[in-house]
Amino acid sequence: MREIKFRYTYKCKEDGAIYQEITPIQCLEGRGDRPFALDTNNPYWDIIARDEYTGLKDRGDEEAYHKDIFNAGFEDNWIMKWDEMNAGFRLVSILGYDSLPARKVKEMVHIGNIYENPELVAPTNKEKEYGNTKTFDNPKECFDFAYNLYRQGIKPYCHLCAGDYYVEYEEQV
């Protein structure tokens, strides 16, 4: 049976520092070796994420959590994401052109996560050419927005990156 645990990510309100803590389900239920005291009113730290352990490890035997970033030795990095349609984890290319079964993480190297290493999922140089960006959770909203831009004479550049949909465009002068 898969071990159930979560990685809590906190952000310091004062300096923006990131802190992460791994918490097994037993501690969340009050049965673990240490108490879990989630202080949601902490004046110094905000909880910014709770990421689930996938039950998998990379080729260096490091645990793989939701929103971790991996590399297979090529230019492209991969993010561990939850796939609602298939009710399971998948590795999604940050370039948006492909996804892989989560088990492929065994062939990759863990290089960070989206909270501590946002630069690892930064847009490519081609994507940076555009002045404005709008992000969407689903393809229909993305397409509708891009179509409205097109009707106004603005050429949109649409792409999928790390499971999110983007429309980038240069405003007409």
Helices and strands as residue ranges (DSSP letters): E 5-12, E 18-24, H 25-28, E 45-57, E 63-65, E 68-71, E 77-83, E 88-93, E 99-101, G 102-107, E 109-113, G 118-121, H 125-128, E 132-136, H 139-151, E 156-161, E 164-169
